[in-house]
Amino acid sequence: MAILVELLAIAAAVASGHLVAALVAPASSPFVAVGDAVVRLSPQPVVEFAKSAFGTADKPVLLAGIGVLLVLLGALAGLAARRRPAVGTAVVAALGLLAVAAVLTGPVPVATDLAAPVVALVVGVAVQRGLDRLARRHGGTRAGSGDGVPRRTVLAGASAAVAAGTLVAGGAGLALSSSGSGIAASRAALTGRLAAATLAETAPPVPASAAFPQLGTVPFVTPNADFYRIDVALTIPAVRAEDWSLRVHGRVGRELVLTVDDLLRRPLVQRTITMTCVSNTVGGNLVSTADFVGVELAPLLLEAGVDPSADQIVSTSRDGWTAGTPTATVLEPGRGALLALGMNGEALPVEHGFPVRMVVPGLYGYVSATKWLADIELTTFAARSVYWRDRGWAERAPIKTQCRIDAPVGFSKLPAGRVQVAGVAWAQPVGITAVEVRADDGPWVRAELATEVNPNTWRMWRAELDLSPGSHTLTARATDRRGLVQTDVRVDPIPDGATGWPSTIVTVV
């Protein structure tokens, strides 16, 4: 019974804290706040292991792990409380204080954030003490409670009531947090405003000859639902477009504070851009392309008056994550860095940064693609470090020339003869001029390139190889517009992106 008491107390604390957080500040949910603290404080090797082992499922795995740990702690505390009742209360209280500490040490804590962990602490201790007293007072199996009600019935009723309350509170918290407090309506309204806006620049239509989907390549423009997502947010920041603002400050002539309305009054441009994650391994799929609509960042910064000494732009997300972007890259003529509001014909999806995110072509996302943008500070690399740089990643990270084999898929069985090989290559913002493919150690065969959309996007390719029966290793390499041939030297993603030739093994019968 002592184990059940501990588990119910912990569950009640988590549920009540989540409900209060949904009403006040979703990120202050004790369960989520502790998870965020684990992400923030984990050493770089642990972070890399999680990303390589679980990929985009790392966040659900982390939360599930925390849940399992809570159950184990509850069970152990219950066993210990059989002899020392104070242990049970102490464990629940310690977990509550841990949640308070996680919130207080968060990136941007405010006073209201304490409401959820404090409520969780109080509820958890109250439930544990109350059920423990009932268990010790009514734990007998034969005698009555004094009013004709069996003692076991009293305890079972109290436990059932706590369990029911926990389910209701937890369910309500989940429902409120998933509803997004008007985010869906805000997105719909912004989508309508973007559709009605007159664009100062429209991206040319993507021609059918820009991709080879019939051969197994991905679509040229990635649907929003399939666009890769890599970030450290356990809870997606929920900010309505109507409530959003951006502060531009630091080493500037004058500070700017901008709203979504301010951005919509500026010239809006549409750009087709391929984004790439630095964690993408050789041949990986953490690369996607979208039509973004937004405001050019360079003119906005020039309006603020960038001090010549400011070589870094530190952008901060609503969840406290930071990125450091070279100022010179953003201000480079023709670079096309954006404060994006739209993506593939609608307002940004919430998981991709609604209402506003940064998009800087040619740089890996960890130094350029801040989602849920809240703050831009002009500073220096010497004066301020940022999230991933603190964890061993490089200060600057231009995208490397890479390619990928999409078809045939690895370990396919193919008929002997002519085999179609297809894939994608990228070298933003330079562009791809050639891709070559070979079987085993045979001669390189130049692939046919699809129509180039612009140098800031990937480029599809296809080739034909004559393959005899047996096992074959297919390898590809790309060449960019500078004449730089993709290196065969295999390097892991850390600290500034992977290199190496992609390959796949097939069997010809």
N, C-alpha and C positions, 0 to 999 in steps of 0.2 A: 504493500500500500504506500510505503514511503516513496518508492520510485514514481508511482502515479502522481503523488502530490507534487513532486519536483517538476515532472513533465508538464502537468497542468499549469503550474505557476509560471514556468518559462513560456509556455504557449500563450497564456493570457497576457504576459508582458509584451511579447512580440506583437500580438494582434492589436492590443490597445495602443501601443506605440505607433503601429502602422496606420491605424485609423486616425489618430490625432495628426500624424504627419500629412496624411492625405488632405486634411482640412486646413493645415497651416503651411507646411513646407515639405513637399514629397521627399526631398533628399535627406531630411532629418529623421526618417524612419530608422529606428535603432538597427534593425536587420540590415538595411541598405548602408547606413552610415558605417557600421563595422566592416562591411564588405569593401566600401570605398577606402577605408583606412588600410585594409589589407593590401589593396591595389597600390595605394600611395607609398606604403612603407616596405613593400616587398623588394628585396635586392634584385638587381638586373638579371642574374642567371635564373631566378625563379620566374620572373616575368617572361623571359624568353622560352623557358620550358613550357609554361602554360600555353603560350601562343603556338608553339610548334606542336605540342601534344594535342591540344583541343581546338586550335584555330578560332573561328568565330563563336564557338560554343564555350569559350573560356569563362564568360560571365555566368551563364547558367550553372556551369560546373562549380564555380567558386561559391555561388549562393547555395547550391545543393550541399557542398562540403560543409559550409557553415551550419546548415540545418542538421546534418548528421552529427557534427561536433556538439551542437547544443543538446541533442538527444543523448549522446554518450555522457556528457557532463551531468545532465539531469539524472541519468541512471546511476552514475557513480556517487553523486551527491545524495541521492535517495538511500543508497546502501549505507553510506557513512552516517546519515541522519538517524538511522535506526538506533544507534547507540549514543550519538551526540546530536540532539535535535538542532542545536544552534548552527551546525554545519550546513544544513539545508537552507536556512535563511541567509547565511553568509554567502553561499554560492549564488543565489538569486540576486542578492544585493550587489555582489561583485560584478555580475553580468550587466546589471543596470548601470553601475558606475562606468563600466567599460563603454557602454553606449553613449553616455554623457561625454566621456573623454573623446570618443570618436567624432562626435558632433562639434565639440569645442575646438578640436584640432583640424577641422575641415578647412577647405580653401578659403571660404568667405562666410564664416559663421556670423549670425545675427541673433539677437536675444530670443526671438520667437522660435528659433531652431531648437531651443532647449525644452520646449513644451513636450514634444513627443518622447524623448528619452526619460524625462523626469516622470511623466505619467506612467511609462513602462516600468520604471523602477518602483514607483509606489504601488501600482497594481500587482506586480510580480511578488513583492514582499507581502502585501496584504493577503493575496490568495494563498501563498505558501504558509503563512502563519495561521490563517483561518482553517485551511484544510488539515494542517498538521495537528491543531488543537482538537478538531473533530475526530481525526483518526485515533488520537490517544484517548479521547474521552469516550468514543463510541466504537472502539475497535473490537469489542467482544462479539462472540458469535451466538450466545444463548440468551443473555439477559436483555430486558427491554430498556428503553431510554427513560422510563419513568412515566411516560404518558401513553403506554401501550404500543409505541412504535419501535420495531426492532432497531438495534443500534446500527447494524449494517445498512439498513434502509436509509437512516439519517445521513450516513456518510456517502452512500451511493447517490442519494438525491442531490446533495451538495456538489459532488463531483460532476454529476450530469449537468447541473445548472451552470457550473463554471465552464464546462466543455461547450455547452450551447452558446453561452455568452462569448466565448472565445471565437467560435465559428462565425457568429453574427458580426462581431467586431472586425475580424480578419476579412470576412467577405465584403463588408461595407468599405473597409479600407482599400481592398483591391479594386472594387467597383469605382470608387471615387478617384483613385489614382489613374486607372485606365481610361476614365472619361476625359481626362485632360483639362478639366476646368475651362471649357470653351475653346480648346485648341482646334478642334475639328472645324467649328464654325469660323474661327479666325483664319484658318488655312483656306477654307472655301472662299471667304471674302477676298483674301489676298490673291487667290487664283483668278477670281473675276476681275480684279483691278489690273493685274498683269495682262490678262487677255484683252482688256479694253485699251491698254496703253499703246501709244505710238512709239515704236522703237526707233532710236537714232541709228542703229545698225542691226541688220538681220543676218543671221548665219545663212550661207548658201545651202540649199537643200542637199541632202546626202544622196548621191546618185546610186542607182542599183548596182553599178559596177564597182562600188567601194567595198563590197564584201562577197564572200563565197559561202553563204549559209548552206547551200545545197551540198557542199563538200564537207561540212562539219564545223565551219568556223562559227563563232558567236555572232549575233547581230551587230552591225556597226555601232548603233546607239543602244546602250544597255538600258533595258527597262528599269524603272526606279526600284521595283521589287527585287531585282537581281543585282543591283549595284552593290559592290563590296562595301562592307562596313567594318571599320576597325577604329575603336576608341576605348577609353578607359571608364566610360560612364556606366555605372550599374543601373542608375535611374536616368532616363532621358530627360533633360531639362525641359520643363513645360512653360513656355513664355508666349503669350499672345502677341501677335504683331502690333496690336494697339498699345501694348505695355512696354514694347521693346525700345531700348535706346542704346546708343554707342558713344562712348567717350574717346576722343582722340586727343592725346596729351603727351607730356614729356618734353623732349627737345624740339619744340615747335614754336613758331612765332605767336600763334594764338590757338587756344584750346577750342575744340569743336565738340558739341553734343548733338547727335543726329538721331532722328526717329525714322520709322519706316516711311511716314509721310514725307519727310525731308528727302529720303532716297528716291521716292517715286516722283518727286518734282525735278530730279536731275535726269540727264539723258540716260536712257536705258539701252543696253546693248545685249545682243544675243551671240553667244560664242559656243562652238562645238569643241569640247576639251576632253582629253583623256587624262584621268587621274591615276596615280600609281602609288601603292603603299610600299614603304621601305622594307617592310617585313616580307614582301613577296619573294619567294624562293625561285630558283631557276626553273622556268616552265610553269610557274604558279599562276593563280587566277585572281590575285589581288590587284587587278587593273580593270578599269571600266571607263566608258565614255558616255557623256551626256551633253544635251543642249542646255546651257545655263543662261539665265537672264539676270542681269544685275547692273550695278554701277561701277564704272572703272575706278580702281583704287588710287592710281597714280595722281590724277587731277585733284582728287579730294585731299591727298597728303600735301600736294603743292599748294593748295589753298590754305592749309593750316600753316605752311611755311616750315619745311623740314630744315633743321640745323645741319650744316655740313658734317658735323661730328657724329651724327646719329647713324651709325652703320647697321643697326638692328631694329626691326619692328617686332615688338612683343605683343602678340595677340592673345587674349584671355577668353576662355569659354565660360559660359554660365556655371559650369560645374567646377571651375577653378583650374582646368587644364590650360597649359601655356605652350605657345610655339614661338620660335625665334626665326624671323625671315630676314634675309639680307635686304637692306633698304635699296641698295643699288639695283638689285634684281627687279623689285617691284616698280622702280622708277625707270627702268630700261625702256626706251622707245619700242613700241610694238609688242611688249611682253604680254599685255592684256590681262593683268591681274584684276580680279573682280571682288566686289562685295555682292554675292549672289543671293537673289531672292526666289528665283524660279529654277525649276529643273524638269526638263522634258515636258513642257506644256502645262505645268501646274506649279503652285507654290512649293518650296522645298518640303519634302517629307520630314516629319518630326525627327526621325532617326538620322536624317542627313543634314540637320542643322537649322530647321525652321526656328525663327523666321529669317535669319541672315547668317551666312557663312562666308569664309574667305576661300577663294580659288586662285592659285597662282600657277599658271602653266609652267612645266619644266622643272618643278621641284617636287621631291617626295613629300607626301602629305604631312609628315610629322613636323616639317618646318614651314608649312604653307597653307594648310587646309582646315583652319580652326572652325569647328561647328559651334552653333549656339553662341555666336560672337557677342561679347559684352564690352570689350575694352581693347584699345590699341594704344600702345605707348611707344614713342620714338625714343630709343636709348642706344646703348652700345653693347657689343658682345662682352666686353670686359666688365661692364657694370652689372649685368644681370644675366643669370642663367635661366633655363627653362626646363620643363618636365623631362623630356627624353634626353636632353644633354646632361642632366643630373644623373642619368642612368647609363651613361657610357656611350651614347650615340654621338655622331659627328655634329659639329657646329653648323656646317653647310652641307647640303645634300642635293646637288643637281641629279636629275634622273639619268641613269646609265642606259646605253644602247643595248636593247634586249629583244629577244623574240621567243616564240612559244610554238610548239607543235600541238594543234588541236585534233587533227585527224591524220592517220588512224590512231585510235586510242591505244594505250599500252597493252601489250599481250593479246592484241587482236590476231585472229586467224584469217589470212587473206589468200585468195587464189593467186597462183603464179602468173607472172606477166606484168603488165603496166599497173602500177599502184599510184593512186592519187594521194599526195601529201599536202596538207593545208594548215595554215596557222595565222598568227598575227605577230607584228613587230612594232616596236615603239622607240622613239628617241626624241621626246619632247624637249625643247621647242625647235629642234634642228630638223627632224624629219628623216624618213627612211628612203634610201635610194636603191638598195639591193638586199635580197635574201638568197642564201644558197643552202642546198640540202644535199646530203650524201647518205649512202647506205654503207654501213661498216666503215672501212678505211678507203672506200672507193673515191673516185673523183667527185669534186663538188659540181652540182647541177644548179644553174641559175634559175630561180623561181620566177614565175610571172607575178608581178605586183598588181594589186587592185588599184583603182583610181585613188589618188591622194586627195583627201578632203582639206586638210591643212597641216602644217608641220607640228601643231600642238595635239594631233590625234594619232592614234595607232594606224597601222596600215596592214591590210590583209594580204596574204600571198598563197600561191599554190604551185605545185610542181608534180611531175610524173617521173617515177623511177621504175626501171626494169628489175624485178626481183625474182630470183630463182628459188626453188623450194629450200626450206631451212629457216633457221632463226636469223634475224637481221636487226641491227641497231641503226635506227634512223637519227640523224643529227642535223641541226640547223644552226645557221649563224647569220647575223644581219650586218649591214653596213649603213652608216648614217650619211647625211649630206656633207659632212666634213671629211668623208673618206675614212672614218674610223671604223675598223672592223671589230665586231664584238669579240672580246677576248675569250679564250677557252679556259682561262685560269679560274678554278672554282673557289669562290669566296662566299662565306655566309653573309646574311643580310647585315648584321652588325659590323661596323658602325655606320656605314653609309650606303648600303644596298648590295645585293648579291650580284655576282658575275659568274659566267660559265656558259657553255653551249647546252641547250636543251636537247634531250634525246629520248627516244622511246623504243621499246623492243617489240617486234612483231614476228609472227610465225607464218611463213608462206607454205601452202600445201598444194 
